[in-house]
């Protein structure tokens, strides 16, 4: 289980770093689509970590509830 968590954490780190790089690239280029790309990547830079955090919280709550049910039976 620890290996899976480490692999998923590395994938998340690589994804976030590439997202930050894309945001920087979109901010520095002057192509016609760079403004929309910058806005989308900036939104994802904020929204994706928040969603990951929310998923982790929900998982912990559900895991705790299921363990409580198992121990009560």
N, CA, C and O atoms as CSV, one atom per row, in Angstrom:
chain,resi,resn,atom,element,x,y,z
A,1,UNK,N,N,0.810,-1.194,0.000
A,1,UNK,CA,C,0.000,0.000,0.000
A,1,UNK,C,C,0.856,1.262,0.000
A,1,UNK,O,O,0.488,2.272,-0.599
A,2,UNK,N,N,2.009,1.194,0.683
A,2,UNK,CA,C,2.879,2.365,0.731
A,2,UNK,C,C,3.450,2.693,-0.640
A,2,UNK,O,O,3.624,3.864,-0.977
A,3,UNK,N,N,3.747,1.654,-1.443
A,3,UNK,CA,C,4.286,1.896,-2.779
A,3,UNK,C,C,3.261,2.588,-3.660
A,3,UNK,O,O,3.603,3.471,-4.447
A,4,UNK,N,N,2.016,2.188,-3.528
A,4,UNK,CA,C,0.955,2.814,-4.322
A,4,UNK,C,C,0.808,4.277,-3.937
A,4,UNK,O,O,0.660,5.138,-4.804
A,5,UNK,N,N,0.846,4.559,-2.648
A,5,UNK,CA,C,0.735,5.942,-2.185
A,5,UNK,C,C,1.902,6.781,-2.683
A,5,UNK,O,O,1.721,7.934,-3.074
A,6,UNK,N,N,3.093,6.208,-2.669
A,6,UNK,CA,C,4.264,6.950,-3.140
A,6,UNK,C,C,4.172,7.234,-4.631
A,6,UNK,O,O,4.503,8.333,-5.076
A,7,UNK,N,N,3.728,6.260,-5.399
A,7,UNK,CA,C,3.595,6.449,-6.847
A,7,UNK,C,C,2.540,7.512,-7.139
A,7,UNK,O,O,2.752,8.389,-7.976
A,8,UNK,N,N,1.411,7.434,-6.453
A,8,UNK,CA,C,0.360,8.433,-6.657
A,8,UNK,C,C,0.816,9.829,-6.225
A,8,UNK,O,O,0.467,10.823,-6.862
A,9,UNK,N,N,1.583,9.899,-5.159
A,9,UNK,CA,C,2.106,11.192,-4.713
A,9,UNK,C,C,3.084,11.766,-5.738
A,9,UNK,O,O,3.066,12.967,-6.009
A,10,UNK,N,N,3.937,10.910,-6.308
A,10,UNK,CA,C,4.870,11.386,-7.340
A,10,UNK,C,C,4.130,11.856,-8.593
A,10,UNK,O,O,4.502,12.861,-9.199
A,11,UNK,N,N,3.096,11.138,-8.971
A,11,UNK,CA,C,2.293,11.549,-10.125
A,11,UNK,C,C,1.640,12.903,-9.853
A,11,UNK,O,O,1.604,13.764,-10.732
A,12,UNK,N,N,1.128,13.091,-8.644
A,12,UNK,CA,C,0.510,14.367,-8.290
A,12,UNK,C,C,1.531,15.503,-8.299
A,12,UNK,O,O,1.235,16.604,-8.764
A,13,UNK,N,N,2.727,15.237,-7.787
A,13,UNK,CA,C,3.774,16.264,-7.780
A,13,UNK,C,C,4.175,16.629,-9.204
A,13,UNK,O,O,4.317,17.808,-9.527
A,14,UNK,N,N,4.354,15.637,-10.046
A,14,UNK,CA,C,4.718,15.898,-11.445
A,14,UNK,C,C,3.617,16.677,-12.147
A,14,UNK,O,O,3.891,17.600,-12.914
A,15,UNK,N,N,2.364,16.301,-11.881
A,15,UNK,CA,C,1.240,17.008,-12.492
A,15,UNK,C,C,1.200,18.470,-12.062
A,15,UNK,O,O,1.030,19.356,-12.898
A,16,UNK,N,N,1.355,18.729,-10.766
A,16,UNK,CA,C,1.301,20.104,-10.277
A,16,UNK,C,C,2.477,20.941,-10.779
A,16,UNK,O,O,2.302,22.110,-11.123
A,17,UNK,N,N,3.663,20.357,-10.822
A,17,UNK,CA,C,4.828,21.094,-11.324
A,17,UNK,C,C,4.642,21.420,-12.803
A,17,UNK,O,O,4.965,22.525,-13.238
A,18,UNK,N,N,4.126,20.469,-13.576
A,18,UNK,CA,C,3.894,20.747,-14.991
A,18,UNK,C,C,2.790,21.789,-15.167
A,18,UNK,O,O,2.832,22.582,-16.108
A,19,UNK,N,N,1.815,21.793,-14.278
A,19,UNK,CA,C,0.765,22.804,-14.335
A,19,UNK,C,C,1.329,24.189,-14.034
A,19,UNK,O,O,0.946,25.167,-14.675
A,20,UNK,N,N,2.239,24.277,-13.059
A,20,UNK,CA,C,2.886,25.562,-12.774
A,20,UNK,C,C,3.738,26.015,-13.954
A,20,UNK,O,O,3.771,27.200,-14.284
A,21,UNK,N,N,4.427,25.067,-14.590
A,21,UNK,CA,C,5.213,25.395,-15.776
A,21,UNK,C,C,4.341,25.885,-16.918
A,21,UNK,O,O,4.705,26.828,-17.621
A,22,UNK,N,N,3.198,25.253,-17.104
A,22,UNK,CA,C,2.262,25.685,-18.148
A,22,UNK,C,C,1.737,27.078,-17.857
A,22,UNK,O,O,1.582,27.886,-18.773
A,23,UNK,N,N,1.462,27.368,-16.598
A,23,UNK,CA,C,1.006,28.709,-16.223
A,23,UNK,C,C,2.077,29.749,-16.529
A,23,UNK,O,O,1.772,30.819,-17.057
A,24,UNK,N,N,3.311,29.446,-16.206
A,24,UNK,CA,C,4.412,30.363,-16.496
A,24,UNK,C,C,4.590,30.547,-17.996
A,24,UNK,O,O,4.786,31.666,-18.470
A,25,UNK,N,N,4.521,29.452,-18.741
A,25,UNK,CA,C,4.653,29.531,-20.200
A,25,UNK,C,C,3.533,30.378,-20.803
A,25,UNK,O,O,3.788,31.209,-21.675
A,26,UNK,N,N,2.312,30.178,-20.354
A,26,UNK,CA,C,1.181,30.939,-20.878
A,26,UNK,C,C,1.289,32.417,-20.528
A,26,UNK,O,O,0.856,33.276,-21.295
A,27,UNK,N,N,1.867,32.710,-19.370
A,27,UNK,CA,C,2.012,34.112,-18.964
A,27,UNK,C,C,3.079,34.826,-19.777
A,27,UNK,O,O,2.986,36.034,-19.998
A,28,UNK,N,N,4.092,34.092,-20.224
A,28,UNK,CA,C,5.206,34.737,-20.915
A,28,UNK,C,C,5.084,34.757,-22.431
A,28,UNK,O,O,5.789,35.525,-23.087
A,29,UNK,N,N,4.218,33.941,-23.004
A,29,UNK,CA,C,4.086,33.914,-24.463
A,29,UNK,C,C,3.040,34.921,-24.919
A,29,UNK,O,O,2.231,35.411,-24.132
A,30,UNK,N,N,3.082,35.212,-26.203
A,30,UNK,CA,C,2.141,36.195,-26.737
A,30,UNK,C,C,1.311,35.612,-27.884
A,30,UNK,O,O,0.982,36.325,-28.831
A,31,UNK,N,N,0.978,34.350,-27.807
A,31,UNK,CA,C,0.123,33.761,-28.831
A,31,UNK,C,C,-1.328,34.172,-28.577
A,31,UNK,O,O,-1.659,34.603,-27.472
A,32,UNK,N,N,-2.188,34.048,-29.571
A,32,UNK,CA,C,-3.585,34.475,-29.388
A,32,UNK,C,C,-4.336,33.687,-28.308
A,32,UNK,O,O,-5.256,34.213,-27.682
A,33,UNK,N,N,-3.955,32.459,-28.097
A,33,UNK,CA,C,-4.650,31.632,-27.112
A,33,UNK,C,C,-4.008,31.673,-25.734
A,33,UNK,O,O,-4.483,30.997,-24.821
A,34,UNK,N,N,-2.962,32.431,-25.560
A,34,UNK,CA,C,-2.234,32.391,-24.287
A,34,UNK,C,C,-3.059,32.958,-23.131
A,34,UNK,O,O,-2.916,32.505,-21.995
A,35,UNK,N,N,-3.918,33.942,-23.404
A,35,UNK,CA,C,-4.727,34.506,-22.318
A,35,UNK,C,C,-5.701,33.465,-21.772
A,35,UNK,O,O,-5.829,33.312,-20.557
A,36,UNK,N,N,-6.381,32.757,-22.654
A,36,UNK,CA,C,-7.321,31.719,-22.207
A,36,UNK,C,C,-6.571,30.565,-21.548
A,36,UNK,O,O,-7.038,30.009,-20.554
A,37,UNK,N,N,-5.419,30.205,-22.092
A,37,UNK,CA,C,-4.618,29.132,-21.506
A,37,UNK,C,C,-4.118,29.533,-20.124
A,37,UNK,O,O,-4.089,28.712,-19.208
A,38,UNK,N,N,-3.726,30.790,-19.975
A,38,UNK,CA,C,-3.266,31.271,-18.674
A,38,UNK,C,C,-4.388,31.227,-17.645
A,38,UNK,O,O,-4.177,30.791,-16.514
A,39,UNK,N,N,-5.583,31.678,-18.032
A,39,UNK,CA,C,-6.710,31.657,-17.103
A,39,UNK,C,C,-7.072,30.232,-16.698
A,39,UNK,O,O,-7.323,29.969,-15.522
A,40,UNK,N,N,-7.100,29.314,-17.659
A,40,UNK,CA,C,-7.444,27.930,-17.363
A,40,UNK,C,C,-6.402,27.280,-16.457
A,40,UNK,O,O,-6.752,26.586,-15.503
A,41,UNK,N,N,-5.127,27.505,-16.756
A,41,UNK,CA,C,-4.087,26.882,-15.933
A,41,UNK,C,C,-4.019,27.511,-14.553
A,41,UNK,O,O,-3.716,26.820,-13.580
A,42,UNK,N,N,-4.293,28.796,-14.445
A,42,UNK,CA,C,-4.326,29.445,-13.137
A,42,UNK,C,C,-5.488,28.910,-12.305
A,42,UNK,O,O,-5.339,28.680,-11.105
A,43,UNK,N,N,-6.634,28.713,-12.933
A,43,UNK,CA,C,-7.779,28.127,-12.230
A,43,UNK,C,C,-7.450,26.714,-11.757
A,43,UNK,O,O,-7.733,26.358,-10.613
A,44,UNK,N,N,-6.863,25.922,-12.620
A,44,UNK,CA,C,-6.515,24.540,-12.256
A,44,UNK,C,C,-5.441,24.494,-11.180
A,44,UNK,O,O,-5.434,23.584,-10.351
A,45,UNK,N,N,-4.535,25.462,-11.185
A,45,UNK,CA,C,-3.495,25.526,-10.167
A,45,UNK,C,C,-4.104,25.691,-8.782
A,45,UNK,O,O,-3.554,25.198,-7.797
A,46,UNK,N,N,-5.225,26.375,-8.701
A,46,UNK,CA,C,-5.905,26.558,-7.414
A,46,UNK,C,C,-6.894,25.429,-7.156
A,46,UNK,O,O,-6.959,24.909,-6.042
A,47,UNK,N,N,-7.658,25.047,-8.164
A,47,UNK,CA,C,-8.765,24.107,-7.971
A,47,UNK,C,C,-8.295,22.669,-7.746
A,47,UNK,O,O,-8.863,21.963,-6.913
A,48,UNK,N,N,-7.285,22.230,-8.461
A,48,UNK,CA,C,-6.852,20.827,-8.360
A,48,UNK,C,C,-6.344,20.484,-6.953
A,48,UNK,O,O,-6.777,19.470,-6.405
A,49,UNK,N,N,-5.454,21.270,-6.341
A,49,UNK,CA,C,-5.037,20.927,-4.968
A,49,UNK,C,C,-6.195,20.963,-3.957
A,49,UNK,O,O,-6.231,20.160,-3.025
A,50,UNK,N,N,-7.131,21.886,-4.144
A,50,UNK,CA,C,-8.285,21.939,-3.252
A,50,UNK,C,C,-9.134,20.686,-3.407
A,50,UNK,O,O,-9.597,20.126,-2.414
A,51,UNK,N,N,-9.343,20.241,-4.641
A,51,UNK,CA,C,-10.128,19.035,-4.873
A,51,UNK,C,C,-9.421,17.801,-4.317
A,51,UNK,O,O,-10.067,16.924,-3.743
A,52,UNK,N,N,-8.112,17.727,-4.480
A,52,UNK,CA,C,-7.362,16.594,-3.929
A,52,UNK,C,C,-7.491,16.576,-2.410
A,52,UNK,O,O,-7.693,15.516,-1.818
A,53,UNK,N,N,-7.376,17.725,-1.785
A,53,UNK,CA,C,-7.519,17.819,-0.330
A,53,UNK,C,C,-8.920,17.391,0.103
A,53,UNK,O,O,-9.072,16.673,1.092
A,54,UNK,N,N,-9.939,17.828,-0.631
A,54,UNK,CA,C,-11.316,17.451,-0.301
A,54,UNK,C,C,-11.524,15.948,-0.448
A,54,UNK,O,O,-12.182,15.331,0.389
A,55,UNK,N,N,-10.969,15.351,-1.506
A,55,UNK,CA,C,-11.082,13.909,-1.695
A,55,UNK,C,C,-10.414,13.151,-0.555
A,55,UNK,O,O,-10.940,12.140,-0.088
A,56,UNK,N,N,-9.271,13.627,-0.110
A,56,UNK,CA,C,-8.564,12.974,0.999
A,56,UNK,C,C,-9.393,13.061,2.278
A,56,UNK,O,O,-9.478,12.088,3.027
A,57,UNK,N,N,-10.006,14.224,2.537
A,57,UNK,CA,C,-10.844,14.362,3.728
A,57,UNK,C,C,-12.039,13.422,3.684
A,57,UNK,O,O,-12.355,12.768,4.677
A,58,UNK,N,N,-12.705,13.354,2.534
A,58,UNK,CA,C,-13.860,12.468,2.398
A,58,UNK,C,C,-13.432,11.014,2.564
A,58,UNK,O,O,-14.125,10.233,3.216
A,59,UNK,N,N,-12.306,10.649,1.983
A,59,UNK,CA,C,-11.805,9.275,2.118
A,59,UNK,C,C,-11.542,8.933,3.575
A,59,UNK,O,O,-11.904,7.851,4.036
A,60,UNK,N,N,-10.917,9.844,4.298
A,60,UNK,CA,C,-10.630,9.591,5.708
A,60,UNK,C,C,-11.915,9.438,6.516
A,60,UNK,O,O,-12.009,8.572,7.386
A,61,UNK,N,N,-12.907,10.285,6.223
A,61,UNK,CA,C,-14.176,10.183,6.944
A,61,UNK,C,C,-14.888,8.875,6.636
A,61,UNK,O,O,-15.418,8.231,7.541
A,62,UNK,N,N,-14.904,8.477,5.371
A,62,UNK,CA,C,-15.566,7.231,4.998
A,62,UNK,C,C,-14.819,6.025,5.549
A,62,UNK,O,O,-15.437,5.050,5.976
A,63,UNK,N,N,-13.511,6.089,5.541
A,63,UNK,CA,C,-12.709,4.994,6.070
A,63,UNK,C,C,-12.929,4.855,7.570
A,63,UNK,O,O,-13.026,3.743,8.088
A,64,UNK,N,N,-13.007,5.977,8.261
A,64,UNK,CA,C,-13.236,5.962,9.704
A,64,UNK,C,C,-14.610,5.378,10.009
A,64,UNK,O,O,-14.743,4.574,10.931
A,65,UNK,N,N,-15.645,5.772,9.245
A,65,UNK,CA,C,-16.988,5.249,9.465
A,65,UNK,C,C,-17.049,3.750,9.202
A,65,UNK,O,O,-17.696,3.016,9.949
A,66,UNK,N,N,-16.385,3.291,8.154
A,66,UNK,CA,C,-16.431,1.863,7.849
A,66,UNK,C,C,-15.676,1.047,8.899
A,66,UNK,O,O,-16.074,-0.075,9.213
A,67,UNK,N,N,-14.597,1.598,9.439
A,67,UNK,CA,C,-13.871,0.896,10.505
A,67,UNK,C,C,-14.694,0.874,11.784
A,67,UNK,O,O,-14.648,-0.106,12.528
A,68,UNK,N,N,-15.446,1.937,12.053
A,68,UNK,CA,C,-16.311,1.949,13.232
A,68,UNK,C,C,-17.400,0.890,13.116
A,68,UNK,O,O,-17.727,0.237,14.107
A,69,UNK,N,N,-17.962,0.706,11.937
A,69,UNK,CA,C,-18.991,-0.302,11.726
A,69,UNK,C,C,-18.431,-1.701,11.900
A,69,UNK,O,O,-19.094,-2.572,12.463
A,70,UNK,N,N,-17.216,-1.921,11.422
A,70,UNK,CA,C,-16.587,-3.242,11.544
A,70,UNK,C,C,-16.317,-3.565,13.015
A,70,UNK,O,O,-16.529,-4.694,13.456
A,71,UNK,N,N,-15.852,-2.578,13.762
A,71,UNK,CA,C,-15.519,-2.824,15.174
A,71,UNK,C,C,-16.772,-3.002,16.036
A,71,UNK,O,O,-16.719,-3.693,17.054
A,72,UNK,N,N,-17.885,-2.398,15.652
A,72,UNK,CA,C,-19.109,-2.530,16.418
A,72,UNK,C,C,-19.753,-3.904,16.234
A,72,UNK,O,O,-20.446,-4.386,17.130
A,73,UNK,N,N,-19.530,-4.535,15.087
A,73,UNK,CA,C,-20.155,-5.830,14.811
A,73,UNK,C,C,-19.442,-6.939,15.442
A,73,UNK,O,O,-19.847,-8.093,15.302
